Amino acid sequence: MSTRKVDDLIQALGIEAGIFKFEVSRICAAMNAELEAFRQRPLDHVGFPSVFCDAAYVKARVRDREGLGLAIRDSEDNPIS
């Protein structure tokens, strides 16, 4: 975010005096350090469950009713038999 945009935001929040460029730089540097620490944190100590959903719509009718099918598999490599 540019210094000008930050200054506009500060003024929109009701702080009339605005903000100095060096303060914006200092705040952004601190935020960047925290963000980088967050990005680099280890995640191997936790299991992350996930659900993948995939769908295909095929217009079909069986006795004047639309058909609906559902299959649960471990992966896409497992064909439905």
mmCIF file of the N, C-alpha and C atoms, coordinates in Angstrom:
data_MODEL
# 
_entry.id   MODEL 
# 
loop_
_atom_site.group_PDB 
_atom_site.id 
_atom_site.type_symbol 
_atom_site.label_atom_id 
_atom_site.label_alt_id 
_atom_site.label_comp_id 
_atom_site.label_asym_id 
_atom_site.label_entity_id 
_atom_site.label_seq_id 
_atom_site.pdbx_PDB_ins_code 
_atom_site.Cartn_x 
_atom_site.Cartn_y 
_atom_site.Cartn_z 
_atom_site.occupancy 
_atom_site.B_iso_or_equiv 
_atom_site.pdbx_formal_charge 
_atom_site.auth_seq_id 
_atom_site.auth_comp_id 
_atom_site.auth_asym_id 
_atom_site.auth_atom_id 
_atom_site.pdbx_PDB_model_num 
ATOM 1   N N  . MET A 1 1  ? 0.848   -1.165  0.000   1.00 0.00 ? 1  MET A N  1 
ATOM 2   C CA . MET A 1 1  ? 0.000   0.000   0.000   1.00 0.00 ? 1  MET A CA 1 
ATOM 3   C C  . MET A 1 1  ? 0.896   1.231   0.000   1.00 0.00 ? 1  MET A C  1 
ATOM 4   N N  . SER A 1 2  ? 0.549   2.194   -0.777  1.00 0.00 ? 2  SER A N  1 
ATOM 5   C CA . SER A 1 2  ? 1.359   3.409   -0.870  1.00 0.00 ? 2  SER A CA 1 
ATOM 6   C C  . SER A 1 2  ? 1.149   4.290   0.360   1.00 0.00 ? 2  SER A C  1 
ATOM 7   N N  . THR A 1 3  ? 2.122   5.160   0.589   1.00 0.00 ? 3  THR A N  1 
ATOM 8   C CA . THR A 1 3  ? 2.030   6.103   1.705   1.00 0.00 ? 3  THR A CA 1 
ATOM 9   C C  . THR A 1 3  ? 0.793   6.979   1.561   1.00 0.00 ? 3  THR A C  1 
ATOM 10  N N  . ARG A 1 4  ? 0.516   7.378   0.342   1.00 0.00 ? 4  ARG A N  1 
ATOM 11  C CA . ARG A 1 4  ? -0.658  8.229   0.080   1.00 0.00 ? 4  ARG A CA 1 
ATOM 12  C C  . ARG A 1 4  ? -1.949  7.505   0.464   1.00 0.00 ? 4  ARG A C  1 
ATOM 13  N N  . LYS A 1 5  ? -2.060  6.228   0.089   1.00 0.00 ? 5  LYS A N  1 
ATOM 14  C CA . LYS A 1 5  ? -3.272  5.466   0.420   1.00 0.00 ? 5  LYS A CA 1 
ATOM 15  C C  . LYS A 1 5  ? -3.406  5.283   1.923   1.00 0.00 ? 5  LYS A C  1 
ATOM 16  N N  . VAL A 1 6  ? -2.278  5.030   2.598   1.00 0.00 ? 6  VAL A N  1 
ATOM 17  C CA . VAL A 1 6  ? -2.311  4.887   4.052   1.00 0.00 ? 6  VAL A CA 1 
ATOM 18  C C  . VAL A 1 6  ? -2.728  6.207   4.682   1.00 0.00 ? 6  VAL A C  1 
ATOM 19  N N  . ASP A 1 7  ? -2.204  7.306   4.197   1.00 0.00 ? 7  ASP A N  1 
ATOM 20  C CA . ASP A 1 7  ? -2.565  8.622   4.716   1.00 0.00 ? 7  ASP A CA 1 
ATOM 21  C C  . ASP A 1 7  ? -4.053  8.889   4.510   1.00 0.00 ? 7  ASP A C  1 
ATOM 22  N N  . ASP A 1 8  ? -4.567  8.553   3.341   1.00 0.00 ? 8  ASP A N  1 
ATOM 23  C CA . ASP A 1 8  ? -6.004  8.716   3.077   1.00 0.00 ? 8  ASP A CA 1 
ATOM 24  C C  . ASP A 1 8  ? -6.834  7.868   4.029   1.00 0.00 ? 8  ASP A C  1 
ATOM 25  N N  . LEU A 1 9  ? -6.381  6.654   4.291   1.00 0.00 ? 9  LEU A N  1 
ATOM 26  C CA . LEU A 1 9  ? -7.092  5.765   5.206   1.00 0.00 ? 9  LEU A CA 1 
ATOM 27  C C  . LEU A 1 9  ? -7.090  6.326   6.621   1.00 0.00 ? 9  LEU A C  1 
ATOM 28  N N  . ILE A 1 10 ? -5.939  6.818   7.069   1.00 0.00 ? 10 ILE A N  1 
ATOM 29  C CA . ILE A 1 10 ? -5.832  7.406   8.404   1.00 0.00 ? 10 ILE A CA 1 
ATOM 30  C C  . ILE A 1 10 ? -6.787  8.593   8.538   1.00 0.00 ? 10 ILE A C  1 
ATOM 31  N N  . GLN A 1 11 ? -6.830  9.434   7.528   1.00 0.00 ? 11 GLN A N  1 
ATOM 32  C CA . GLN A 1 11 ? -7.724  10.589  7.570   1.00 0.00 ? 11 GLN A CA 1 
ATOM 33  C C  . GLN A 1 11 ? -9.189  10.151  7.527   1.00 0.00 ? 11 GLN A C  1 
ATOM 34  N N  . ALA A 1 12 ? -9.491  9.086   6.777   1.00 0.00 ? 12 ALA A N  1 
ATOM 35  C CA . ALA A 1 12 ? -10.863 8.573   6.719   1.00 0.00 ? 12 ALA A CA 1 
ATOM 36  C C  . ALA A 1 12 ? -11.293 8.021   8.076   1.00 0.00 ? 12 ALA A C  1 
ATOM 37  N N  . LEU A 1 13 ? -10.326 7.558   8.856   1.00 0.00 ? 13 LEU A N  1 
ATOM 38  C CA . LEU A 1 13 ? -10.636 7.059   10.200  1.00 0.00 ? 13 LEU A CA 1 
ATOM 39  C C  . LEU A 1 13 ? -10.815 8.187   11.209  1.00 0.00 ? 13 LEU A C  1 
ATOM 40  N N  . GLY A 1 14 ? -10.605 9.426   10.767  1.00 0.00 ? 14 GLY A N  1 
ATOM 41  C CA . GLY A 1 14 ? -10.856 10.572  11.622  1.00 0.00 ? 14 GLY A CA 1 
ATOM 42  C C  . GLY A 1 14 ? -9.621  11.162  12.271  1.00 0.00 ? 14 GLY A C  1 
ATOM 43  N N  . ILE A 1 15 ? -8.433  10.712  11.879  1.00 0.00 ? 15 ILE A N  1 
ATOM 44  C CA . ILE A 1 15 ? -7.209  11.285  12.420  1.00 0.00 ? 15 ILE A CA 1 
ATOM 45  C C  . ILE A 1 15 ? -6.770  12.386  11.466  1.00 0.00 ? 15 ILE A C  1 
ATOM 46  N N  . GLU A 1 16 ? -7.009  13.621  11.859  1.00 0.00 ? 16 GLU A N  1 
ATOM 47  C CA . GLU A 1 16 ? -6.805  14.764  10.982  1.00 0.00 ? 16 GLU A CA 1 
ATOM 48  C C  . GLU A 1 16 ? -5.342  14.991  10.595  1.00 0.00 ? 16 GLU A C  1 
ATOM 49  N N  . ALA A 1 17 ? -4.431  14.697  11.507  1.00 0.00 ? 17 ALA A N  1 
ATOM 50  C CA . ALA A 1 17 ? -3.026  15.034  11.278  1.00 0.00 ? 17 ALA A CA 1 
ATOM 51  C C  . ALA A 1 17 ? -2.380  14.175  10.199  1.00 0.00 ? 17 ALA A C  1 
ATOM 52  N N  . GLY A 1 18 ? -2.952  13.041  9.864   1.00 0.00 ? 18 GLY A N  1 
ATOM 53  C CA . GLY A 1 18 ? -2.348  12.164  8.866   1.00 0.00 ? 18 GLY A CA 1 
ATOM 54  C C  . GLY A 1 18 ? -1.222  11.339  9.475   1.00 0.00 ? 18 GLY A C  1 
ATOM 55  N N  . ILE A 1 19 ? -0.324  10.851  8.640   1.00 0.00 ? 19 ILE A N  1 
ATOM 56  C CA . ILE A 1 19 ? 0.759   9.999   9.105   1.00 0.00 ? 19 ILE A CA 1 
ATOM 57  C C  . ILE A 1 19 ? 2.007   10.304  8.286   1.00 0.00 ? 19 ILE A C  1 
ATOM 58  N N  . PHE A 1 20 ? 3.163   10.229  8.934   1.00 0.00 ? 20 PHE A N  1 
ATOM 59  C CA . PHE A 1 20 ? 4.424   10.495  8.256   1.00 0.00 ? 20 PHE A CA 1 
ATOM 60  C C  . PHE A 1 20 ? 4.875   9.275   7.456   1.00 0.00 ? 20 PHE A C  1 
ATOM 61  N N  . LYS A 1 21 ? 5.627   9.525   6.389   1.00 0.00 ? 21 LYS A N  1 
ATOM 62  C CA . LYS A 1 21 ? 6.120   8.436   5.536   1.00 0.00 ? 21 LYS A CA 1 
ATOM 63  C C  . LYS A 1 21 ? 6.961   7.441   6.314   1.00 0.00 ? 21 LYS A C  1 
ATOM 64  N N  . PHE A 1 22 ? 7.810   7.928   7.228   1.00 0.00 ? 22 PHE A N  1 
ATOM 65  C CA . PHE A 1 22 ? 8.664   7.014   7.973   1.00 0.00 ? 22 PHE A CA 1 
ATOM 66  C C  . PHE A 1 22 ? 7.853   6.106   8.890   1.00 0.00 ? 22 PHE A C  1 
ATOM 67  N N  . GLU A 1 23 ? 6.687   6.605   9.381   1.00 0.00 ? 23 GLU A N  1 
ATOM 68  C CA . GLU A 1 23 ? 5.830   5.766   10.217  1.00 0.00 ? 23 GLU A CA 1 
ATOM 69  C C  . GLU A 1 23 ? 5.193   4.647   9.382   1.00 0.00 ? 23 GLU A C  1 
ATOM 70  N N  . VAL A 1 24 ? 4.762   4.981   8.178   1.00 0.00 ? 24 VAL A N  1 
ATOM 71  C CA . VAL A 1 24 ? 4.195   3.974   7.280   1.00 0.00 ? 24 VAL A CA 1 
ATOM 72  C C  . VAL A 1 24 ? 5.240   2.911   6.981   1.00 0.00 ? 24 VAL A C  1 
ATOM 73  N N  . SER A 1 25 ? 6.463   3.327   6.681   1.00 0.00 ? 25 SER A N  1 
ATOM 74  C CA . SER A 1 25 ? 7.549   2.380   6.390   1.00 0.00 ? 25 SER A CA 1 
ATOM 75  C C  . SER A 1 25 ? 7.835   1.489   7.588   1.00 0.00 ? 25 SER A C  1 
ATOM 76  N N  . ARG A 1 26 ? 7.876   2.082   8.784   1.00 0.00 ? 26 ARG A N  1 
ATOM 77  C CA . ARG A 1 26 ? 8.147   1.320   9.998   1.00 0.00 ? 26 ARG A CA 1 
ATOM 78  C C  . ARG A 1 26 ? 7.046   0.292   10.263  1.00 0.00 ? 26 ARG A C  1 
ATOM 79  N N  . ILE A 1 27 ? 5.797   0.712   10.128  1.00 0.00 ? 27 ILE A N  1 
ATOM 80  C CA . ILE A 1 27 ? 4.659   -0.186  10.357  1.00 0.00 ? 27 ILE A CA 1 
ATOM 81  C C  . ILE A 1 27 ? 4.670   -1.328  9.338   1.00 0.00 ? 27 ILE A C  1 
ATOM 82  N N  . CYS A 1 28 ? 4.895   -0.990  8.064   1.00 0.00 ? 28 CYS A N  1 
ATOM 83  C CA . CYS A 1 28 ? 4.917   -2.017  7.012   1.00 0.00 ? 28 CYS A CA 1 
ATOM 84  C C  . CYS A 1 28 ? 6.058   -3.006  7.224   1.00 0.00 ? 28 CYS A C  1 
ATOM 85  N N  . ALA A 1 29 ? 7.225   -2.517  7.653   1.00 0.00 ? 29 ALA A N  1 
ATOM 86  C CA . ALA A 1 29 ? 8.358   -3.411  7.911   1.00 0.00 ? 29 ALA A CA 1 
ATOM 87  C C  . ALA A 1 29 ? 8.028   -4.384  9.044   1.00 0.00 ? 29 ALA A C  1 
ATOM 88  N N  . ALA A 1 30 ? 7.403   -3.889  10.092  1.00 0.00 ? 30 ALA A N  1 
ATOM 89  C CA . ALA A 1 30 ? 7.018   -4.761  11.213  1.00 0.00 ? 30 ALA A CA 1 
ATOM 90  C C  . ALA A 1 30 ? 5.976   -5.788  10.768  1.00 0.00 ? 30 ALA A C  1 
ATOM 91  N N  . MET A 1 31 ? 5.016   -5.343  9.984   1.00 0.00 ? 31 MET A N  1 
ATOM 92  C CA . MET A 1 31 ? 3.981   -6.265  9.499   1.00 0.00 ? 31 MET A CA 1 
ATOM 93  C C  . MET A 1 31 ? 4.586   -7.309  8.563   1.00 0.00 ? 31 MET A C  1 
ATOM 94  N N  . ASN A 1 32 ? 5.518   -6.889  7.698   1.00 0.00 ? 32 ASN A N  1 
ATOM 95  C CA . ASN A 1 32 ? 6.159   -7.836  6.787   1.00 0.00 ? 32 ASN A CA 1 
ATOM 96  C C  . ASN A 1 32 ? 6.940   -8.890  7.543   1.00 0.00 ? 32 ASN A C  1 
ATOM 97  N N  . ALA A 1 33 ? 7.610   -8.506  8.636   1.00 0.00 ? 33 ALA A N  1 
ATOM 98  C CA . ALA A 1 33 ? 8.360   -9.471  9.445   1.00 0.00 ? 33 ALA A CA 1 
ATOM 99  C C  . ALA A 1 33 ? 7.415   -10.489 10.073  1.00 0.00 ? 33 ALA A C  1 
ATOM 100 N N  . GLU A 1 34 ? 6.297   -10.023 10.619  1.00 0.00 ? 34 GLU A N  1 
ATOM 101 C CA . GLU A 1 34 ? 5.316   -10.934 11.215  1.00 0.00 ? 34 GLU A CA 1 
ATOM 102 C C  . GLU A 1 34 ? 4.692   -11.842 10.159  1.00 0.00 ? 34 GLU A C  1 
ATOM 103 N N  . LEU A 1 35 ? 4.395   -11.291 8.998   1.00 0.00 ? 35 LEU A N  1 
ATOM 104 C CA . LEU A 1 35 ? 3.802   -12.079 7.920   1.00 0.00 ? 35 LEU A CA 1 
ATOM 105 C C  . LEU A 1 35 ? 4.767   -13.155 7.436   1.00 0.00 ? 35 LEU A C  1 
ATOM 106 N N  . GLU A 1 36 ? 6.034   -12.819 7.306   1.00 0.00 ? 36 GLU A N  1 
ATOM 107 C CA . GLU A 1 36 ? 7.026   -13.793 6.857   1.00 0.00 ? 36 GLU A CA 1 
ATOM 108 C C  . GLU A 1 36 ? 7.193   -14.912 7.889   1.00 0.00 ? 36 GLU A C  1 
ATOM 109 N N  . ALA A 1 37 ? 7.183   -14.573 9.165   1.00 0.00 ? 37 ALA A N  1 
ATOM 110 C CA . ALA A 1 37 ? 7.252   -15.596 10.219  1.00 0.00 ? 37 ALA A CA 1 
ATOM 111 C C  . ALA A 1 37 ? 6.037   -16.522 10.141  1.00 0.00 ? 37 ALA A C  1 
ATOM 112 N N  . PHE A 1 38 ? 4.871   -15.956 9.872   1.00 0.00 ? 38 PHE A N  1 
ATOM 113 C CA . PHE A 1 38 ? 3.657   -16.759 9.723   1.00 0.00 ? 38 PHE A CA 1 
ATOM 114 C C  . PHE A 1 38 ? 3.761   -17.690 8.520   1.00 0.00 ? 38 PHE A C  1 
ATOM 115 N N  . ARG A 1 39 ? 4.270   -17.172 7.402   1.00 0.00 ? 39 ARG A N  1 
ATOM 116 C CA . ARG A 1 39 ? 4.400   -17.983 6.184   1.00 0.00 ? 39 ARG A CA 1 
ATOM 117 C C  . ARG A 1 39 ? 5.397   -19.129 6.355   1.00 0.00 ? 39 ARG A C  1 
ATOM 118 N N  . GLN A 1 40 ? 6.452   -18.893 7.121   1.00 0.00 ? 40 GLN A N  1 
ATOM 119 C CA . GLN A 1 40 ? 7.527   -19.878 7.259   1.00 0.00 ? 40 GLN A CA 1 
ATOM 120 C C  . GLN A 1 40 ? 7.332   -20.835 8.440   1.00 0.00 ? 40 GLN A C  1 
ATOM 121 N N  . ARG A 1 41 ? 6.236   -20.701 9.199   1.00 0.00 ? 41 ARG A N  1 
ATOM 122 C CA . ARG A 1 41 ? 6.043   -21.555 10.368  1.00 0.00 ? 41 ARG A CA 1 
ATOM 123 C C  . ARG A 1 41 ? 5.913   -23.014 9.944   1.00 0.00 ? 41 ARG A C  1 
ATOM 124 N N  . PRO A 1 42 ? 6.409   -23.944 10.759  1.00 0.00 ? 42 PRO A N  1 
ATOM 125 C CA . PRO A 1 42 ? 6.295   -25.367 10.413  1.00 0.00 ? 42 PRO A CA 1 
ATOM 126 C C  . PRO A 1 42 ? 4.850   -25.852 10.584  1.00 0.00 ? 42 PRO A C  1 
ATOM 127 N N  . LEU A 1 43 ? 4.427   -26.701 9.691   1.00 0.00 ? 43 LEU A N  1 
ATOM 128 C CA . LEU A 1 43 ? 3.068   -27.249 9.747   1.00 0.00 ? 43 LEU A CA 1 
ATOM 129 C C  . LEU A 1 43 ? 3.068   -28.773 9.811   1.00 0.00 ? 43 LEU A C  1 
ATOM 130 N N  . ASP A 1 44 ? 4.242   -29.375 9.959   1.00 0.00 ? 44 ASP A N  1 
ATOM 131 C CA . ASP A 1 44 ? 4.314   -30.830 9.908   1.00 0.00 ? 44 ASP A CA 1 
ATOM 132 C C  . ASP A 1 44 ? 3.861   -31.498 11.205  1.00 0.00 ? 44 ASP A C  1 
ATOM 133 N N  . HIS A 1 45 ? 3.581   -30.757 12.257  1.00 0.00 ? 45 HIS A N  1 
ATOM 134 C CA . HIS A 1 45 ? 3.153   -31.330 13.529  1.00 0.00 ? 45 HIS A CA 1 
ATOM 135 C C  . HIS A 1 45 ? 1.637   -31.559 13.597  1.00 0.00 ? 45 HIS A C  1 
ATOM 136 N N  . VAL A 1 46 ? 0.911   -31.143 12.578  1.00 0.00 ? 46 VAL A N  1 
ATOM 137 C CA . VAL A 1 46 ? -0.543  -31.225 12.572  1.00 0.00 ? 46 VAL A CA 1 
ATOM 138 C C  . VAL A 1 46 ? -1.013  -31.902 11.293  1.00 0.00 ? 46 VAL A C  1 
ATOM 139 N N  . GLY A 1 47 ? -1.995  -32.796 11.415  1.00 0.00 ? 47 GLY A N  1 
ATOM 140 C CA . GLY A 1 47 ? -2.617  -33.376 10.227  1.00 0.00 ? 47 GLY A CA 1 
ATOM 141 C C  . GLY A 1 47 ? -3.755  -32.482 9.768   1.00 0.00 ? 47 GLY A C  1 
ATOM 142 N N  . PHE A 1 48 ? -3.848  -32.280 8.489   1.00 0.00 ? 48 PHE A N  1 
ATOM 143 C CA . PHE A 1 48 ? -4.893  -31.435 7.943   1.00 0.00 ? 48 PHE A CA 1 
ATOM 144 C C  . PHE A 1 48 ? -5.858  -32.284 7.116   1.00 0.00 ? 48 PHE A C  1 
ATOM 145 N N  . PRO A 1 49 ? -7.039  -32.583 7.657   1.00 0.00 ? 49 PRO A N  1 
ATOM 146 C CA . PRO A 1 49 ? -8.017  -33.342 6.869   1.00 0.00 ? 49 PRO A CA 1 
ATOM 147 C C  . PRO A 1 49 ? -8.509  -32.498 5.700   1.00 0.00 ? 49 PRO A C  1 
ATOM 148 N N  . SER A 1 50 ? -8.826  -33.153 4.620   1.00 0.00 ? 50 SER A N  1 
ATOM 149 C CA . SER A 1 50 ? -9.319  -32.418 3.461   1.00 0.00 ? 50 SER A CA 1 
ATOM 150 C C  . SER A 1 50 ? -10.413 -33.210 2.771   1.00 0.00 ? 50 SER A C  1 
ATOM 151 N N  . VAL A 1 51 ? -11.273 -32.494 2.123   1.00 0.00 ? 51 VAL A N  1 
ATOM 152 C CA . VAL A 1 51 ? -12.366 -33.090 1.358   1.00 0.00 ? 51 VAL A CA 1 
ATOM 153 C C  . VAL A 1 51 ? -12.300 -32.506 -0.039  1.00 0.00 ? 51 VAL A C  1 
ATOM 154 N N  . PHE A 1 52 ? -12.307 -33.369 -1.041  1.00 0.00 ? 52 PHE A N  1 
ATOM 155 C CA . PHE A 1 52 ? -12.314 -32.927 -2.426  1.00 0.00 ? 52 PHE A CA 1 
ATOM 156 C C  . PHE A 1 52 ? -13.671 -33.283 -3.021  1.00 0.00 ? 52 PHE A C  1 
ATOM 157 N N  . CYS A 1 53 ? -14.284 -32.320 -3.627  1.00 0.00 ? 53 CYS A N  1 
ATOM 158 C CA . CYS A 1 53 ? -15.573 -32.556 -4.273  1.00 0.00 ? 53 CYS A CA 1 
ATOM 159 C C  . CYS A 1 53 ? -15.425 -32.279 -5.760  1.00 0.00 ? 53 CYS A C  1 
ATOM 160 N N  . ASP A 1 54 ? -16.011 -33.165 -6.534  1.00 0.00 ? 54 ASP A N  1 
ATOM 161 C CA . ASP A 1 54 ? -15.979 -32.996 -7.976  1.00 0.00 ? 54 ASP A CA 1 
ATOM 162 C C  . ASP A 1 54 ? -17.348 -33.415 -8.479  1.00 0.00 ? 54 ASP A C  1 
ATOM 163 N N  . ALA A 1 55 ? -17.834 -32.777 -9.491  1.00 0.00 ? 55 ALA A N  1 
ATOM 164 C CA . ALA A 1 55 ? -19.175 -33.100 -9.964  1.00 0.00 ? 55 ALA A CA 1 
ATOM 165 C C  . ALA A 1 55 ? -19.264 -32.920 -11.472 1.00 0.00 ? 55 ALA A C  1 
ATOM 166 N N  . ALA A 1 56 ? -20.192 -33.648 -12.039 1.00 0.00 ? 56 ALA A N  1 
ATOM 167 C CA . ALA A 1 56 ? -20.511 -33.499 -13.456 1.00 0.00 ? 56 ALA A CA 1 
ATOM 168 C C  . ALA A 1 56 ? -22.032 -33.560 -13.585 1.00 0.00 ? 56 ALA A C  1 
ATOM 169 N N  . TYR A 1 57 ? -22.581 -32.673 -14.369 1.00 0.00 ? 57 TYR A N  1 
ATOM 170 C CA . TYR A 1 57 ? -24.023 -32.651 -14.578 1.00 0.00 ? 57 TYR A CA 1 
ATOM 171 C C  . TYR A 1 57 ? -24.329 -33.235 -15.943 1.00 0.00 ? 57 TYR A C  1 
ATOM 172 N N  . VAL A 1 58 ? -25.160 -34.242 -15.924 1.00 0.00 ? 58 VAL A N  1 
ATOM 173 C CA . VAL A 1 58 ? -25.591 -34.862 -17.167 1.00 0.00 ? 58 VAL A CA 1 
ATOM 174 C C  . VAL A 1 58 ? -27.116 -34.821 -17.174 1.00 0.00 ? 58 VAL A C  1 
ATOM 175 N N  . LYS A 1 59 ? -27.668 -34.186 -18.191 1.00 0.00 ? 59 LYS A N  1 
ATOM 176 C CA . LYS A 1 59 ? -29.130 -34.103 -18.266 1.00 0.00 ? 59 LYS A CA 1 
ATOM 177 C C  . LYS A 1 59 ? -29.675 -35.466 -18.652 1.00 0.00 ? 59 LYS A C  1 
ATOM 178 N N  . ALA A 1 60 ? -30.349 -36.099 -17.716 1.00 0.00 ? 60 ALA A N  1 
ATOM 179 C CA . ALA A 1 60 ? -30.898 -37.443 -17.960 1.00 0.00 ? 60 ALA A CA 1 
ATOM 180 C C  . ALA A 1 60 ? -32.175 -37.615 -17.147 1.00 0.00 ? 60 ALA A C  1 
ATOM 181 N N  . ARG A 1 61 ? -33.061 -38.440 -17.673 1.00 0.00 ? 61 ARG A N  1 
ATOM 182 C CA . ARG A 1 61 ? -34.309 -38.722 -16.959 1.00 0.00 ? 61 ARG A CA 1 
ATOM 183 C C  . ARG A 1 61 ? -34.570 -40.226 -16.980 1.00 0.00 ? 61 ARG A C  1 
ATOM 184 N N  . VAL A 1 62 ? -35.075 -40.678 -15.852 1.00 0.00 ? 62 VAL A N  1 
ATOM 185 C CA . VAL A 1 62 ? -35.507 -42.072 -15.738 1.00 0.00 ? 62 VAL A CA 1 
ATOM 186 C C  . VAL A 1 62 ? -36.957 -42.024 -15.276 1.00 0.00 ? 62 VAL A C  1 
ATOM 187 N N  . ARG A 1 63 ? -37.851 -42.511 -16.109 1.00 0.00 ? 63 ARG A N  1 
ATOM 188 C CA . ARG A 1 63 ? -39.293 -42.473 -15.831 1.00 0.00 ? 63 ARG A CA 1 
ATOM 189 C C  . ARG A 1 63 ? -39.753 -41.079 -15.406 1.00 0.00 ? 63 ARG A C  1 
ATOM 190 N N  . ASP A 1 64 ? -39.390 -40.077 -16.211 1.00 0.00 ? 64 ASP A N  1 
ATOM 191 C CA . ASP A 1 64 ? -39.767 -38.677 -16.011 1.00 0.00 ? 64 ASP A CA 1 
ATOM 192 C C  . ASP A 1 64 ? -39.192 -38.052 -14.745 1.00 0.00 ? 64 ASP A C  1 
ATOM 193 N N  . ARG A 1 65 ? -38.148 -38.646 -14.197 1.00 0.00 ? 65 ARG A N  1 
ATOM 194 C CA . ARG A 1 65 ? -37.466 -38.062 -13.038 1.00 0.00 ? 65 ARG A CA 1 
ATOM 195 C C  . ARG A 1 65 ? -35.986 -37.940 -13.349 1.00 0.00 ? 65 ARG A C  1 
ATOM 196 N N  . GLU A 1 66 ? -35.425 -36.851 -12.869 1.00 0.00 ? 66 GLU A N  1 
ATOM 197 C CA . GLU A 1 66 ? -33.981 -36.704 -13.067 1.00 0.00 ? 66 GLU A CA 1 
ATOM 198 C C  . GLU A 1 66 ? -33.239 -37.657 -12.143 1.00 0.00 ? 66 GLU A C  1 
ATOM 199 N N  . GLY A 1 67 ? -32.163 -38.203 -12.669 1.00 0.00 ? 67 GLY A N  1 
ATOM 200 C CA . GLY A 1 67 ? -31.385 -39.149 -11.886 1.00 0.00 ? 67 GLY A CA 1 
ATOM 201 C C  . GLY A 1 67 ? -30.271 -38.455 -11.115 1.00 0.00 ? 67 GLY A C  1 
ATOM 202 N N  . LEU A 1 68 ? -29.937 -38.990 -9.963  1.00 0.00 ? 68 LEU A N  1 
ATOM 203 C CA . LEU A 1 68 ? -28.864 -38.461 -9.147  1.00 0.00 ? 68 LEU A CA 1 
ATOM 204 C C  . LEU A 1 68 ? -28.004 -39.629 -8.707  1.00 0.00 ? 68 LEU A C  1 
ATOM 205 N N  . GLY A 1 69 ? -26.710 -39.522 -8.895  1.00 0.00 ? 69 GLY A N  1 
ATOM 206 C CA . GLY A 1 69 ? -25.804 -40.580 -8.481  1.00 0.00 ? 69 GLY A CA 1 
ATOM 207 C C  . GLY A 1 69 ? -24.759 -40.041 -7.527  1.00 0.00 ? 69 GLY A C  1 
ATOM 208 N N  . LEU A 1 70 ? -24.273 -40.896 -6.650  1.00 0.00 ? 70 LEU A N  1 
ATOM 209 C CA . LEU A 1 70 ? -23.266 -40.507 -5.681  1.00 0.00 ? 70 LEU A CA 1 
ATOM 210 C C  . LEU A 1 70 ? -22.299 -41.666 -5.509  1.00 0.00 ? 70 LEU A C  1 
ATOM 211 N N  . ALA A 1 71 ? -21.015 -41.371 -5.531  1.00 0.00 ? 71 ALA A N  1 
ATOM 212 C CA . ALA A 1 71 ? -19.997 -42.392 -5.317  1.00 0.00 ? 71 ALA A CA 1 
ATOM 213 C C  . ALA A 1 71 ? -18.910 -41.816 -4.418  1.00 0.00 ? 71 ALA A C  1 
ATOM 214 N N  . ILE A 1 72 ? -18.501 -42.578 -3.430  1.00 0.00 ? 72 ILE A N  1 
ATOM 215 C CA . ILE A 1 72 ? -17.441 -42.152 -2.530  1.00 0.00 ? 72 ILE A CA 1 
ATOM 216 C C  . ILE A 1 72 ? -16.240 -43.040 -2.791  1.00 0.00 ? 72 ILE A C  1 
ATOM 217 N N  . ARG A 1 73 ? -15.103 -42.405 -3.076  1.00 0.00 ? 73 ARG A N  1 
ATOM 218 C CA . ARG A 1 73 ? -13.891 -43.151 -3.384  1.00 0.00 ? 73 ARG A CA 1 
ATOM 219 C C  . ARG A 1 73 ? -12.710 -42.536 -2.668  1.00 0.00 ? 73 ARG A C  1 
ATOM 220 N N  . ASP A 1 74 ? -11.623 -43.315 -2.566  1.00 0.00 ? 74 ASP A N  1 
ATOM 221 C CA . ASP A 1 74 ? -10.405 -42.816 -1.939  1.00 0.00 ? 74 ASP A CA 1 
ATOM 222 C C  . ASP A 1 74 ? -9.688  -41.821 -2.839  1.00 0.00 ? 74 ASP A C  1 
ATOM 223 N N  . SER A 1 75 ? -9.760  -42.023 -4.137  1.00 0.00 ? 75 SER A N  1 
ATOM 224 C CA . SER A 1 75 ? -9.085  -41.127 -5.070  1.00 0.00 ? 75 SER A CA 1 
ATOM 225 C C  . SER A 1 75 ? -9.706  -41.268 -6.449  1.00 0.00 ? 75 SER A C  1 
ATOM 226 N N  . GLU A 1 76 ? -9.319  -40.393 -7.350  1.00 0.00 ? 76 GLU A N  1 
ATOM 227 C CA . GLU A 1 76 ? -9.817  -40.482 -8.715  1.00 0.00 ? 76 GLU A CA 1 
ATOM 228 C C  . GLU A 1 76 ? -9.228  -41.648 -9.454  1.00 0.00 ? 76 GLU A C  1 
ATOM 229 N N  . ASP A 1 77 ? -8.144  -42.197 -8.904  1.00 0.00 ? 77 ASP A N  1 
ATOM 230 C CA . ASP A 1 77 ? -7.497  -43.355 -9.549  1.00 0.00 ? 77 ASP A CA 1 
ATOM 231 C C  . ASP A 1 77 ? -8.309  -44.640 -9.384  1.00 0.00 ? 77 ASP A C  1 
ATOM 232 N N  . ASN A 1 78 ? -9.230  -44.646 -8.422  1.00 0.00 ? 78 ASN A N  1 
ATOM 233 C CA . ASN A 1 78 ? -10.079 -45.819 -8.198  1.00 0.00 ? 78 ASN A CA 1 
ATOM 234 C C  . ASN A 1 78 ? -11.316 -45.737 -9.069  1.00 0.00 ? 78 ASN A C  1 
ATOM 235 N N  . PRO A 1 79 ? -11.412 -46.514 -10.122 1.00 0.00 ? 79 PRO A N  1 
ATOM 236 C CA . PRO A 1 79 ? -12.633 -46.441 -10.954 1.00 0.00 ? 79 PRO A CA 1 
ATOM 237 C C  . PRO A 1 79 ? -13.835 -47.053 -10.221 1.00 0.00 ? 79 PRO A C  1 
ATOM 238 N N  . ILE A 1 80 ? -15.004 -46.524 -10.553 1.00 0.00 ? 80 ILE A N  1 
ATOM 239 C CA . ILE A 1 80 ? -16.232 -47.090 -9.996  1.00 0.00 ? 80 ILE A CA 1 
ATOM 240 C C  . ILE A 1 80 ? -16.580 -48.334 -10.777 1.00 0.00 ? 80 ILE A C  1 
ATOM 241 N N  . SER A 1 81 ? -16.838 -49.409 -10.055 1.00 0.00 ? 81 SER A N  1 
ATOM 242 C CA . SER A 1 81 ? -17.188 -50.645 -10.759 1.00 0.00 ? 81 SER A CA 1 
ATOM 243 C C  . SER A 1 81 ? -18.668 -50.925 -10.714 1.00 0.00 ? 81 SER A C  1 
# 
